[in-house]
Amino acid sequence: MLKITATFLDEISWDIPHQNWTPAKWDQDFAAMKKAGINTVVMIRSGLARWTAWPCEYLHKNAATAMPETDLLDLFLTLAEKYEMRFFLGLYHSRYYTLHGRWDKEIDLNKGTALEAWQKYGSRKAFAGWYLCQEISVNSGNIIELYAGLGKYCKEISGGLPVMISPFIKGIKEGNEWNPELATGLASISPEDHEKEWRNILSQLKGAVDIVAFQDGHVDIFELQSYLEINRRIIEEYGMECWTNCESFDRDMPIRFLPIKWEKMLYKLKAAEAAGIKNAMTFEFSHFMSPNSIYAGAHGLYECYLDYINK
């Protein structure tokens, strides 16, 4: 039975609401994660555009970011240590330079962020790895250069700590999945082309990336297993760990985004297990499957999941 043992921590958030939790509320949520069997947390990004999750002087100086009142990186490390979890640090996404072809600037900002984070927090017991937060479905721009360069740099400064990425599959639900006129599936990648695309990408990331956790929500749920089988096979061929990122929000609803129906989540976990995948994480516990979430449906999803793992 495949269980979820890792979750993203979505601060700073891109497209879901902030819950505005105090440190005490975050403590309650880490306790709920622990009860659900989670042993690894991944802060999805240190910063997004002008907002940051921790007071990074480099980003403040070089990207004109605001300085936060609360140091979430320190808080999350403290809670990860309290609840005996591993912590992976996500880096920075400008939402500007990659769109304007300035990949060199995006890489520089991420290297500066990584170095400052390691100098300030690298001695913390829970600090266990890195997450590269630029998400892709196919090779575009200079993404391979970014992944390879940043991954090797992070490993170099941290003595080889593992690096994770979480790409997605170019499926029918990519982008405007809630609009039937746009979600025609005409742009969906075939399993054969998906394998070809990612063989090319992964062949250039060996030694830079250790964990690849494909998001599972962009393809038709009844076609998911075939893509997951490809993911596991080619990722393992290149000496990396294959995880599944079992999304706990629903891409099929007209509202963006709500907690997923439990039966759909269970179906996806079973598809990953059938594909031979051994590790599952989720995006993301605190909003979509926590008893503390602003969404009441997440409380029910938590109870359903606890029933599942306690059987």
Backbone bond lengths (Angstrom), bond angles and torsions (degrees), N, CA, C in turn:
res aa  C-N    CA-C-N  psi(-1)  N-CA   C-N-CA  omega(-1)  CA-C   N-CA-C  phi
1 M - - - 1.452 - - 1.525 109.98 -
2 L 1.324 117.38 118.39 1.459 121.96 -178.19 1.521 109.93 -78.04
3 K 1.326 116.14 127.53 1.455 121.84 -179.96 1.530 110.02 -115.73
4 I 1.311 115.30 154.74 1.464 121.47 175.79 1.522 108.47 -84.72
5 T 1.321 115.86 119.91 1.460 119.80 -178.25 1.524 113.09 -117.33
6 A 1.353 117.29 3.52 1.459 120.38 -179.57 1.523 109.62 -146.42
7 T 1.311 116.15 153.71 1.456 120.66 175.75 1.526 110.12 -144.35
8 F 1.326 114.63 151.16 1.452 119.74 167.29 1.523 108.92 -75.77
9 L 1.328 115.55 153.78 1.457 123.68 167.80 1.522 105.31 -111.76
10 D 1.319 117.41 112.00 1.463 120.36 -170.05 1.523 112.26 -90.41
11 E 1.280 116.29 72.90 1.448 124.01 170.62 1.525 105.97 -138.23
12 I 1.304 122.23 124.48 1.458 126.99 3.53 1.527 109.87 -83.09
13 S 1.356 117.61 138.44 1.448 121.25 -171.02 1.519 112.83 -80.74
14 W 1.333 115.71 147.80 1.464 123.02 178.57 1.528 110.92 -95.50
15 D 1.338 116.75 -54.92 1.464 118.89 -170.47 1.529 114.03 -139.71
16 I 1.339 117.23 21.14 1.454 120.03 172.79 1.527 107.97 -129.90
17 P 1.332 118.35 155.50 1.471 120.36 -172.13 1.525 112.84 -70.29
18 H 1.306 114.67 148.78 1.463 120.11 173.93 1.525 109.43 -77.11
19 Q 1.320 115.61 141.75 1.462 120.27 179.91 1.522 112.10 -93.51
20 N 1.351 116.79 -11.33 1.465 121.75 174.64 1.529 111.88 55.30
21 W 1.327 115.64 53.41 1.454 120.82 -177.09 1.523 111.87 -87.28
22 T 1.309 115.35 145.84 1.452 122.96 170.98 1.532 108.80 -79.80
23 P 1.329 118.03 165.12 1.473 118.95 174.95 1.527 113.06 -54.75
24 A 1.331 117.32 -36.18 1.473 119.60 179.39 1.520 111.24 -64.43
25 K 1.332 116.81 -37.50 1.463 120.76 178.97 1.529 110.23 -68.86
26 W 1.335 116.89 -40.04 1.460 119.94 176.26 1.542 110.27 -61.98
27 D 1.315 116.59 -37.89 1.472 120.65 177.65 1.527 110.05 -60.21
28 Q 1.333 117.17 -44.83 1.465 120.46 176.66 1.517 111.65 -58.93
29 D 1.325 115.88 -38.50 1.462 118.32 -176.68 1.523 111.66 -72.62
30 F 1.322 117.43 -38.03 1.462 119.43 175.58 1.526 110.24 -62.80
31 A 1.327 117.18 -35.96 1.471 120.08 176.71 1.532 110.34 -64.02
32 A 1.334 116.70 -39.04 1.465 120.09 177.41 1.521 111.18 -67.21
33 M 1.324 117.03 -39.26 1.469 120.71 175.81 1.528 110.17 -59.48
34 K 1.320 115.70 -46.49 1.466 120.23 -178.89 1.528 110.66 -59.31
35 K 1.322 116.76 -42.11 1.462 121.25 179.47 1.522 110.98 -62.48
36 A 1.343 116.45 -31.96 1.467 121.19 -179.78 1.528 112.51 -84.55
37 G 1.329 118.10 1.18 1.463 120.92 175.77 1.515 115.08 91.93
38 I 1.318 117.57 13.52 1.471 120.05 179.78 1.520 109.71 -81.15
39 N 1.336 115.50 130.38 1.460 120.52 -179.90 1.530 113.41 -122.53
40 T 1.342 116.87 0.96 1.464 121.42 -178.63 1.526 109.23 -140.02
41 V 1.336 116.58 131.52 1.464 121.23 176.40 1.526 108.51 -122.92
42 V 1.322 115.23 142.65 1.460 121.60 -176.29 1.531 108.47 -126.35
43 M 1.324 117.58 108.20 1.461 119.52 175.43 1.523 107.75 -70.85
44 I 1.329 116.45 115.03 1.456 120.26 -165.01 1.520 113.05 -63.63
45 R 1.326 117.49 -30.96 1.473 118.85 176.43 1.514 109.96 -160.74
46 S 1.329 114.68 147.58 1.465 121.04 174.37 1.510 111.10 -76.64
47 G 1.332 115.67 -29.46 1.447 119.23 -179.01 1.512 111.41 -162.20
48 L 1.318 114.78 155.43 1.458 122.33 177.49 1.521 106.88 -138.62
49 A 1.338 115.61 115.68 1.459 121.06 -178.22 1.532 109.78 57.15
50 R 1.345 118.37 -114.42 1.462 120.79 -174.65 1.531 113.76 -96.72
51 W 1.335 117.26 -1.08 1.462 120.00 -175.45 1.522 110.67 -111.26
52 T 1.315 116.64 141.37 1.465 121.34 -177.92 1.523 110.43 -130.61
53 A 1.324 114.97 156.36 1.466 121.92 -178.91 1.519 112.14 -92.31
54 W 1.308 117.10 -14.65 1.463 121.40 177.75 1.528 108.72 -147.18
55 P 1.323 118.73 156.55 1.468 121.62 -173.81 1.523 113.06 -73.80
56 C 1.321 116.30 81.84 1.463 122.43 -178.53 1.531 109.26 -89.13
57 E 1.312 116.10 109.89 1.465 121.23 -178.55 1.529 110.89 -63.81
58 Y 1.327 117.17 -36.51 1.462 120.24 -178.37 1.527 110.82 -62.72
59 L 1.331 117.02 -46.19 1.457 120.07 179.74 1.526 111.34 -68.32
60 H 1.318 116.91 -36.21 1.463 120.51 178.67 1.537 110.29 -61.90
61 K 1.309 115.24 -39.37 1.470 120.27 -178.09 1.516 112.04 -79.43
62 N 1.333 118.18 -39.60 1.462 121.40 -170.43 1.528 114.85 -102.06
63 A 1.339 117.63 -14.18 1.466 120.27 178.72 1.525 111.82 -129.29
64 A 1.322 116.66 9.31 1.468 123.17 177.64 1.523 112.30 53.99
65 T 1.340 116.51 40.05 1.459 120.06 -179.90 1.519 110.90 -80.57
66 A 1.320 115.29 154.55 1.465 121.04 174.82 1.529 109.49 -73.64
67 M 1.313 116.10 149.70 1.460 121.20 176.55 1.528 108.82 -93.46
68 P 1.323 118.27 121.42 1.468 120.77 -175.72 1.525 112.60 -74.20
69 E 1.327 115.45 153.85 1.454 120.75 176.37 1.531 111.28 -75.43
70 T 1.341 116.40 -34.25 1.463 121.36 -178.54 1.516 110.11 -110.28
71 D 1.305 116.90 132.61 1.456 122.69 176.58 1.531 108.03 -87.92
72 L 1.337 115.81 92.09 1.461 119.68 -177.52 1.515 112.46 -69.24
73 L 1.317 117.55 -28.36 1.454 119.86 178.24 1.529 110.27 -63.24
74 D 1.324 116.18 -47.12 1.461 119.90 177.53 1.521 110.65 -63.12
75 L 1.342 117.00 -41.85 1.460 121.00 -179.80 1.526 110.92 -62.98
76 F 1.329 116.88 -46.58 1.463 119.91 -178.30 1.523 111.67 -66.34
77 L 1.321 117.12 -38.24 1.467 119.54 175.97 1.526 111.06 -63.24
78 T 1.334 115.92 -42.25 1.461 120.38 179.00 1.522 111.07 -61.29
79 L 1.331 116.95 -44.72 1.457 120.65 -179.63 1.524 111.81 -70.94
80 A 1.330 116.93 -36.58 1.461 120.19 176.42 1.532 110.13 -62.03
81 E 1.327 116.21 -39.57 1.463 119.87 178.01 1.529 110.79 -68.34
82 K 1.321 116.85 -40.55 1.467 120.78 179.56 1.523 111.40 -61.28
83 Y 1.334 116.53 -40.69 1.466 120.72 -175.83 1.532 112.66 -101.49
84 E 1.324 116.31 14.26 1.473 123.54 173.94 1.525 111.69 56.14
85 M 1.322 115.35 55.23 1.454 122.50 177.90 1.524 110.16 -117.59
86 R 1.334 114.70 156.73 1.466 120.75 170.96 1.520 108.58 -85.65
87 F 1.330 116.12 146.08 1.462 121.39 179.79 1.523 110.27 -122.38
88 F 1.334 116.44 127.80 1.460 122.87 173.83 1.530 108.08 -109.77
89 L 1.315 115.92 135.75 1.464 121.10 -178.34 1.520 111.66 -99.82
90 G 1.329 116.18 121.96 1.458 121.21 171.59 1.512 110.41 -82.19
91 L 1.328 116.67 149.08 1.463 121.29 -174.49 1.532 111.37 -95.05
92 Y 1.317 119.25 -134.53 1.472 121.83 -167.20 1.520 110.85 -122.54
93 H 1.333 115.14 141.49 1.462 121.32 174.45 1.526 107.82 -125.54
94 S 1.312 116.48 116.72 1.464 120.18 -175.92 1.527 113.17 -75.73
95 R 1.332 117.15 -25.48 1.473 122.95 -172.10 1.528 111.31 58.90
96 Y 1.316 117.00 20.63 1.473 120.05 -179.70 1.517 112.00 -137.04
97 Y 1.326 116.25 -56.61 1.464 119.23 -169.60 1.523 113.09 -67.20
98 T 1.343 118.07 -35.83 1.465 118.99 178.16 1.521 111.13 -67.97
99 L 1.342 116.64 -32.18 1.465 120.20 179.57 1.520 112.32 -73.65
100 H 1.328 116.36 -20.16 1.459 121.02 -177.72 1.526 112.47 -111.11
101 G 1.336 115.57 18.46 1.450 119.65 174.82 1.510 115.68 74.39
102 R 1.331 117.82 12.19 1.471 121.22 -179.02 1.528 110.06 -98.76
103 W 1.311 115.23 61.27 1.454 120.21 -179.81 1.521 112.06 -64.43
104 D 1.323 117.13 -30.53 1.458 120.65 177.89 1.527 110.63 -61.48
105 K 1.318 116.66 -40.52 1.467 121.12 179.22 1.524 110.27 -68.86
106 E 1.339 117.77 -41.15 1.461 121.38 177.94 1.530 110.76 -60.37
107 I 1.317 116.04 -43.06 1.470 120.34 178.94 1.522 110.92 -64.63
108 D 1.333 117.39 -43.68 1.467 120.88 -179.97 1.528 111.30 -61.38
109 L 1.328 117.16 -43.82 1.461 120.38 179.98 1.527 111.10 -63.25
110 N 1.321 116.55 -37.48 1.460 120.43 178.94 1.521 111.73 -71.00
111 K 1.315 117.66 -39.61 1.468 119.90 177.73 1.521 110.72 -63.40
112 G 1.336 116.60 -43.30 1.456 119.76 178.46 1.517 111.99 -62.85
113 T 1.329 116.72 -38.88 1.464 121.84 177.75 1.522 110.57 -64.64
114 A 1.324 115.91 -46.68 1.466 120.54 -178.70 1.525 111.25 -61.85
115 L 1.322 116.97 -44.29 1.466 120.10 -177.93 1.521 111.38 -63.98
116 E 1.330 116.92 -44.94 1.469 119.00 179.80 1.520 110.95 -64.85
117 A 1.328 116.92 -40.98 1.463 120.30 178.75 1.522 110.94 -61.46
118 W 1.330 116.44 -43.53 1.458 119.18 -178.82 1.520 111.44 -66.95
119 Q 1.327 117.17 -40.00 1.460 120.61 179.30 1.522 111.53 -64.88
120 K 1.332 117.35 -35.61 1.464 121.06 -177.35 1.525 113.10 -86.39
121 Y 1.335 117.29 -36.40 1.452 120.25 -168.60 1.531 113.92 -125.61
122 G 1.314 117.34 -1.50 1.463 120.33 -173.63 1.517 114.35 -62.99
123 S 1.328 117.85 -21.95 1.463 120.50 -179.64 1.524 112.77 -83.10
124 R 1.333 116.50 -4.61 1.458 119.40 -177.97 1.526 110.68 -69.15
125 K 1.310 115.87 140.55 1.467 121.95 -174.03 1.513 112.61 -59.90
126 A 1.340 118.10 -37.98 1.461 121.36 -173.94 1.528 113.19 -80.37
127 F 1.318 117.84 -16.11 1.471 121.19 -175.58 1.527 108.87 -65.30
128 A 1.340 115.60 108.81 1.465 119.36 -170.14 1.514 114.32 -122.83
129 G 1.336 118.66 -6.75 1.458 118.18 -178.44 1.512 112.24 173.32
130 W 1.338 114.65 -173.17 1.460 123.27 -172.36 1.523 110.53 -128.08
131 Y 1.334 115.19 153.80 1.460 121.09 174.33 1.518 109.12 -129.93
132 L 1.339 116.45 128.16 1.464 122.23 177.47 1.531 107.19 -93.88
133 C 1.331 117.24 115.22 1.465 121.20 -163.26 1.525 114.79 -91.18
134 Q 1.332 119.27 -1.08 1.467 119.52 175.14 1.531 108.20 -77.84
135 E 1.333 117.20 117.42 1.460 121.90 -174.50 1.528 110.54 -98.87
136 I 1.328 116.38 139.34 1.464 121.26 -179.27 1.520 109.67 -138.57
137 S 1.343 114.69 163.37 1.464 120.52 171.57 1.523 111.11 -116.74
138 V 1.330 116.40 -27.50 1.467 122.80 178.70 1.523 107.87 -140.73
139 N 1.308 115.74 169.61 1.466 120.81 178.51 1.526 109.41 -69.58
140 S 1.322 116.37 116.49 1.459 120.60 179.32 1.519 109.91 -142.22
141 G 1.329 115.60 148.76 1.454 119.73 -178.98 1.514 111.62 56.48
142 N 1.314 115.92 -136.23 1.464 122.01 178.12 1.523 110.83 -111.46
143 I 1.334 115.78 37.93 1.456 119.41 -174.28 1.521 112.04 -64.07
144 I 1.322 118.32 -35.62 1.466 119.29 178.74 1.523 110.07 -65.61
145 E 1.320 116.59 -40.94 1.461 120.78 177.02 1.529 110.29 -61.39
146 L 1.344 116.41 -41.54 1.463 120.13 179.66 1.521 110.71 -65.60
147 Y 1.334 117.36 -50.94 1.462 120.45 179.87 1.529 111.54 -59.27
148 A 1.317 116.07 -48.71 1.470 119.85 -176.46 1.519 111.39 -65.97
149 G 1.341 115.85 -45.38 1.463 119.37 -178.02 1.511 112.56 -66.91
150 L 1.333 116.59 -46.98 1.461 119.93 -178.86 1.523 111.60 -68.95
151 G 1.333 116.02 -41.65 1.453 118.70 -179.81 1.522 111.86 -59.59
152 K 1.319 116.50 -47.00 1.468 120.04 179.34 1.525 111.53 -65.57
153 Y 1.333 116.39 -37.35 1.464 120.09 -179.98 1.528 110.58 -65.35
154 C 1.332 116.90 -46.16 1.464 120.67 179.56 1.525 111.54 -61.17
155 K 1.320 116.11 -41.73 1.459 119.39 178.88 1.529 110.71 -66.82
156 E 1.329 116.47 -36.97 1.467 120.80 -179.05 1.526 111.76 -64.52
157 I 1.344 117.36 -45.65 1.462 119.24 -175.83 1.520 112.19 -76.94
158 S 1.341 117.64 -19.76 1.465 120.05 -174.12 1.518 113.42 -109.17
159 G 1.306 117.33 9.96 1.456 119.70 178.89 1.510 113.39 74.24
160 G 1.341 116.71 28.14 1.458 120.26 173.14 1.511 116.14 93.74
161 L 1.330 118.68 16.88 1.465 119.22 178.26 1.526 110.05 -60.72
162 P 1.334 117.35 145.92 1.468 120.35 -174.15 1.523 113.52 -67.02
163 V 1.337 114.24 153.24 1.463 123.00 -179.36 1.522 108.62 -119.12
164 M 1.340 116.39 134.62 1.460 122.76 -177.91 1.528 110.48 -117.67
165 I 1.347 116.16 145.93 1.454 122.43 167.61 1.526 108.06 -130.11
166 S 1.349 116.31 157.17 1.470 120.42 178.14 1.525 109.00 -135.59
167 P 1.325 117.25 79.62 1.467 121.01 178.67 1.525 111.05 -76.34
168 F 1.325 116.43 178.27 1.459 119.95 177.26 1.518 109.54 -130.42
169 I 1.310 116.03 166.62 1.462 122.54 -178.11 1.523 108.20 -96.34
170 K 1.315 117.36 134.73 1.466 121.18 -177.99 1.525 109.10 -75.02
171 G 1.330 115.31 79.91 1.455 120.88 -174.93 1.510 113.71 -110.51
172 I 1.316 114.92 -170.91 1.462 121.84 -174.65 1.520 112.90 -63.65
173 K 1.348 117.36 -24.52 1.463 120.56 -176.41 1.524 113.26 -97.94
174 E 1.315 117.66 9.61 1.464 119.41 177.95 1.524 110.07 -66.55
175 G 1.323 116.60 133.06 1.459 119.93 175.93 1.511 112.02 77.52
176 N 1.322 117.74 -116.66 1.463 122.07 -172.39 1.527 111.24 -86.70
177 E 1.329 115.26 62.76 1.456 120.34 -174.79 1.521 112.92 -67.53
178 W 1.341 118.09 -20.12 1.457 120.48 -178.67 1.538 112.24 -88.39
179 N 1.328 117.07 -1.23 1.465 121.15 -179.70 1.528 108.69 -108.26
180 P 1.347 118.35 105.86 1.472 120.68 -176.61 1.525 113.45 -57.34
181 E 1.342 117.73 -29.16 1.455 120.27 -178.66 1.524 111.56 -70.33
182 L 1.320 115.86 -29.05 1.461 119.44 -178.95 1.524 111.63 -95.74
183 A 1.339 117.05 -31.61 1.466 121.03 -178.74 1.527 109.86 -85.05
184 T 1.309 116.17 65.23 1.462 121.18 -177.16 1.506 112.63 -87.98
185 G 1.328 116.36 -17.41 1.457 119.92 -176.27 1.516 113.20 82.99
186 L 1.335 117.69 -0.86 1.465 119.66 -177.37 1.524 112.15 -65.89
187 A 1.351 115.44 -27.73 1.457 119.07 -178.66 1.528 112.36 -95.23
188 S 1.325 117.05 2.02 1.460 119.88 -177.79 1.523 110.73 -65.00
189 I 1.322 114.14 140.86 1.457 119.78 179.33 1.531 108.96 -83.75
190 S 1.305 117.39 140.68 1.467 120.57 177.12 1.523 109.47 -75.59
191 P 1.325 118.25 157.50 1.461 119.48 176.59 1.526 112.68 -55.43
192 E 1.325 116.83 -37.76 1.474 120.36 -179.20 1.524 111.27 -65.95
193 D 1.336 116.76 -43.70 1.461 119.86 179.45 1.524 111.73 -71.73
194 H 1.321 116.15 -32.59 1.467 119.88 175.41 1.525 110.34 -61.67
195 E 1.321 116.52 -43.83 1.467 119.70 178.62 1.513 111.14 -64.20
196 K 1.315 117.09 -43.47 1.463 120.73 179.92 1.530 111.22 -62.13
197 E 1.327 116.02 -44.20 1.458 122.00 -179.38 1.524 111.21 -60.65
198 W 1.332 115.33 -46.46 1.457 118.57 -174.67 1.518 113.86 -82.03
199 R 1.307 118.55 -21.94 1.461 119.09 169.18 1.526 109.79 -61.94
200 N 1.305 115.99 -42.28 1.462 120.20 179.12 1.526 111.16 -63.46
201 I 1.327 116.57 -44.59 1.469 119.92 -178.71 1.519 111.36 -66.97
202 L 1.323 116.11 -50.50 1.470 119.83 -175.50 1.523 112.31 -64.60
203 S 1.324 117.03 -32.02 1.465 119.57 -179.74 1.521 111.68 -61.80
204 Q 1.345 116.46 -22.00 1.465 120.79 -178.62 1.527 113.02 -101.41
205 L 1.336 116.48 2.52 1.459 119.78 -178.68 1.520 113.13 -111.52
206 K 1.310 117.13 1.77 1.458 120.22 -179.49 1.529 109.63 -61.60
207 G 1.320 115.75 129.84 1.452 120.78 -177.85 1.511 113.29 90.58
208 A 1.335 117.35 -8.98 1.463 121.34 -179.81 1.522 112.32 -114.09
209 V 1.339 117.18 -30.88 1.463 122.65 -177.97 1.522 108.80 -125.09
210 D 1.319 116.09 136.72 1.462 121.45 -176.66 1.520 113.52 -110.23
211 I 1.340 117.44 -31.90 1.459 122.25 -175.75 1.520 108.99 -128.61
212 V 1.336 116.77 127.94 1.462 121.92 176.54 1.529 107.13 -119.79
213 A 1.342 115.42 115.23 1.470 120.93 -176.91 1.524 108.87 -116.97
214 F 1.322 116.69 87.38 1.461 120.38 -178.54 1.528 111.22 -63.63
215 Q 1.333 116.34 134.23 1.458 122.05 170.99 1.531 108.73 -64.63
216 D 1.322 116.49 143.16 1.471 118.95 -172.47 1.531 113.76 -109.23
217 G 1.344 117.72 10.43 1.448 118.26 -170.91 1.513 117.56 -102.57
218 H 1.329 118.80 -0.41 1.464 120.25 -172.26 1.527 114.18 -93.30
219 V 1.323 117.73 -12.23 1.461 120.35 179.91 1.526 109.69 -107.52
220 D 1.314 116.59 163.06 1.455 120.97 174.88 1.527 108.52 -56.53
221 I 1.313 116.32 130.89 1.459 120.40 -173.72 1.526 112.13 -59.43
222 F 1.339 117.32 -28.46 1.460 120.22 -178.58 1.527 112.35 -84.74
223 E 1.323 117.01 -3.75 1.464 122.16 173.57 1.529 111.44 -107.92
224 L 1.335 116.39 -2.03 1.451 121.23 -171.14 1.523 113.42 -59.87
225 Q 1.322 117.14 -44.43 1.464 119.24 -172.90 1.523 112.55 -58.43
226 S 1.326 118.14 -38.05 1.461 120.34 -178.75 1.531 111.06 -63.16
227 Y 1.331 117.08 -37.86 1.470 120.31 177.70 1.528 110.72 -71.45
228 L 1.335 116.56 -39.13 1.465 119.64 179.30 1.529 111.22 -64.50
229 E 1.324 117.12 -36.93 1.469 119.80 177.49 1.523 110.92 -62.70
230 I 1.320 116.31 -40.54 1.475 120.43 176.80 1.521 109.74 -63.97
231 N 1.328 116.53 -46.46 1.463 120.32 -179.23 1.526 111.26 -55.76
232 R 1.316 115.91 -50.71 1.469 118.89 -177.55 1.516 111.32 -60.99
233 R 1.329 116.76 -44.51 1.456 120.27 -175.93 1.527 112.00 -62.85
234 I 1.308 117.18 -49.59 1.469 118.31 -173.96 1.527 111.75 -77.38
235 I 1.332 117.79 -33.41 1.468 119.95 178.20 1.520 109.90 -64.34
236 E 1.317 116.79 -45.04 1.463 119.70 179.29 1.523 111.90 -67.85
237 E 1.333 117.67 -32.34 1.466 120.25 176.86 1.519 111.31 -60.11
238 Y 1.317 117.84 -32.29 1.461 121.62 -179.99 1.522 112.69 -94.14
239 G 1.326 116.83 15.22 1.459 121.81 171.98 1.512 115.20 76.08
240 M 1.323 117.67 22.47 1.456 121.90 179.64 1.523 109.95 -110.94
241 E 1.348 116.23 162.78 1.455 121.47 175.79 1.523 109.57 -85.28
242 C 1.323 116.58 134.80 1.461 121.59 176.94 1.522 108.97 -102.74
243 W 1.322 116.26 115.41 1.453 122.55 172.77 1.524 108.26 -110.42
244 T 1.320 116.71 162.45 1.455 120.13 168.10 1.518 108.74 -109.95
245 N 1.325 116.33 136.56 1.462 121.91 173.64 1.526 106.80 -96.36
246 C 1.323 115.52 92.03 1.467 121.91 -176.26 1.528 108.64 -80.24
247 E 1.319 115.61 100.84 1.456 120.28 -175.61 1.532 110.58 -65.68
248 S 1.325 116.67 130.24 1.456 121.64 -179.38 1.526 111.98 -98.94
249 F 1.340 116.56 14.33 1.459 120.88 171.04 1.521 108.66 -116.44
250 D 1.331 115.67 162.46 1.463 121.24 -171.55 1.522 110.85 -105.10
251 R 1.336 115.94 120.66 1.467 120.98 177.46 1.536 111.95 -87.39
252 D 1.327 118.04 -3.68 1.464 121.21 -175.90 1.527 113.34 -93.47
253 M 1.318 117.23 -5.36 1.463 121.05 -177.07 1.528 110.18 -91.95
254 P 1.339 117.59 154.33 1.468 119.80 179.30 1.524 113.71 -73.54
255 I 1.341 117.22 -11.13 1.458 121.47 178.28 1.525 108.49 -102.90
256 R 1.292 116.57 131.99 1.452 122.88 -176.22 1.530 110.27 -105.60
257 F 1.310 120.50 104.46 1.462 131.57 4.08 1.525 107.23 -134.87
258 L 1.324 117.63 153.87 1.457 123.28 178.62 1.529 109.77 -123.01
259 P 1.343 117.73 159.33 1.465 119.98 175.90 1.524 111.03 -55.70
260 I 1.319 115.29 143.55 1.456 120.91 -175.60 1.536 111.00 -76.39
261 K 1.297 115.30 153.59 1.472 120.94 171.75 1.530 108.37 -64.38
262 W 1.328 117.75 132.99 1.456 121.54 -175.46 1.526 112.31 -56.25
263 E 1.324 118.42 -41.08 1.460 119.71 -177.96 1.524 111.77 -62.74
264 K 1.340 117.63 -33.07 1.461 120.36 176.07 1.529 110.57 -67.65
265 M 1.319 115.83 -43.33 1.460 119.29 -179.77 1.527 110.61 -63.42
266 L 1.328 115.57 -43.00 1.462 120.05 178.28 1.523 110.63 -62.25
267 Y 1.331 117.39 -41.29 1.467 121.53 178.68 1.526 110.25 -59.49
268 K 1.339 116.88 -41.60 1.465 120.64 -179.38 1.529 111.17 -68.43
269 L 1.310 117.22 -39.59 1.465 119.88 177.47 1.524 111.01 -63.90
270 K 1.337 116.39 -40.29 1.466 119.77 178.97 1.528 111.12 -67.80
271 A 1.346 116.85 -34.87 1.460 119.93 177.42 1.523 110.42 -65.23
272 A 1.322 116.93 -40.56 1.464 120.67 178.61 1.524 110.93 -66.51
273 E 1.326 116.58 -40.69 1.460 120.22 178.11 1.527 110.51 -63.48
274 A 1.322 116.71 -42.64 1.459 120.52 179.10 1.525 111.62 -64.81
275 A 1.328 116.42 -28.57 1.467 120.99 178.27 1.530 112.29 -79.59
276 G 1.330 117.27 -4.99 1.463 120.92 177.20 1.511 114.20 90.47
277 I 1.320 117.70 13.72 1.467 120.84 179.77 1.522 109.00 -81.58
278 K 1.332 116.40 135.49 1.461 121.53 -172.80 1.521 113.48 -102.21
279 N 1.340 118.25 -17.81 1.467 121.09 -174.87 1.521 110.36 -127.09
280 A 1.334 115.72 135.22 1.464 121.14 179.13 1.517 109.59 -129.08
281 M 1.346 115.10 136.66 1.447 121.79 171.21 1.525 106.95 -122.99
282 T 1.323 117.53 177.50 1.450 119.56 178.09 1.517 110.98 -140.09
283 F 1.319 114.35 149.34 1.454 122.00 163.05 1.521 106.25 -114.63
284 E 1.335 117.97 114.76 1.437 120.27 -20.30 1.499 108.54 -145.22
285 F 1.309 115.34 151.83 1.464 122.05 -167.00 1.521 112.99 -58.27
286 S 1.325 117.87 -51.64 1.462 121.42 -166.14 1.527 113.56 -63.05
287 H 1.337 117.14 -35.52 1.452 119.58 178.51 1.529 113.02 -85.84
288 F 1.328 116.90 -40.68 1.457 119.54 -162.78 1.524 115.95 -111.29
289 M 1.330 118.78 -12.72 1.469 118.06 176.69 1.528 112.76 -143.96
290 S 1.328 115.62 27.49 1.460 120.23 -179.48 1.517 111.05 -103.11
291 P 1.337 117.76 144.81 1.463 120.39 174.03 1.526 112.36 -69.71
292 N 1.331 116.58 -7.89 1.466 121.64 -179.91 1.521 113.06 -103.67
293 S 1.319 117.73 -0.26 1.463 122.21 -173.37 1.524 112.43 -64.88
294 I 1.341 115.70 156.01 1.456 120.93 172.69 1.527 111.18 -68.49
295 Y 1.342 117.84 -16.96 1.459 122.23 179.39 1.526 109.97 -95.61
296 A 1.335 116.83 121.87 1.467 120.05 179.39 1.522 111.57 -62.64
297 G 1.358 117.13 -32.08 1.455 119.72 179.55 1.513 113.18 -63.20
298 A 1.341 116.79 -25.44 1.464 120.48 177.40 1.521 111.13 -68.02
299 H 1.330 116.96 -33.02 1.467 120.70 178.92 1.529 109.81 -62.70
300 G 1.331 114.91 -42.45 1.459 118.84 178.16 1.516 112.57 -67.72
301 L 1.341 116.46 -38.12 1.459 120.01 178.80 1.529 110.23 -63.03
302 Y 1.320 116.83 -38.76 1.461 121.22 176.89 1.523 110.89 -60.05
303 E 1.316 116.30 -46.05 1.462 120.30 -179.44 1.528 111.53 -64.81
304 C 1.337 115.94 -41.42 1.472 119.23 177.60 1.526 110.94 -62.39
305 Y 1.339 115.87 -41.38 1.467 119.36 -178.72 1.532 110.37 -67.71
306 L 1.331 117.94 -41.10 1.465 119.42 177.73 1.526 110.82 -62.00
307 D 1.314 117.67 -39.75 1.470 120.37 176.19 1.522 110.47 -59.80
308 Y 1.334 115.59 -40.80 1.464 121.32 -179.10 1.520 112.04 -63.21
309 I 1.336 117.02 -47.71 1.474 119.14 -175.19 1.528 111.77 -78.57
310 N 1.326 116.83 -19.12 1.476 119.38 -178.20 1.525 113.00 -93.39
311 K 1.350 116.92 -1.53 1.456 118.49 179.23 1.520 110.06 -65.25
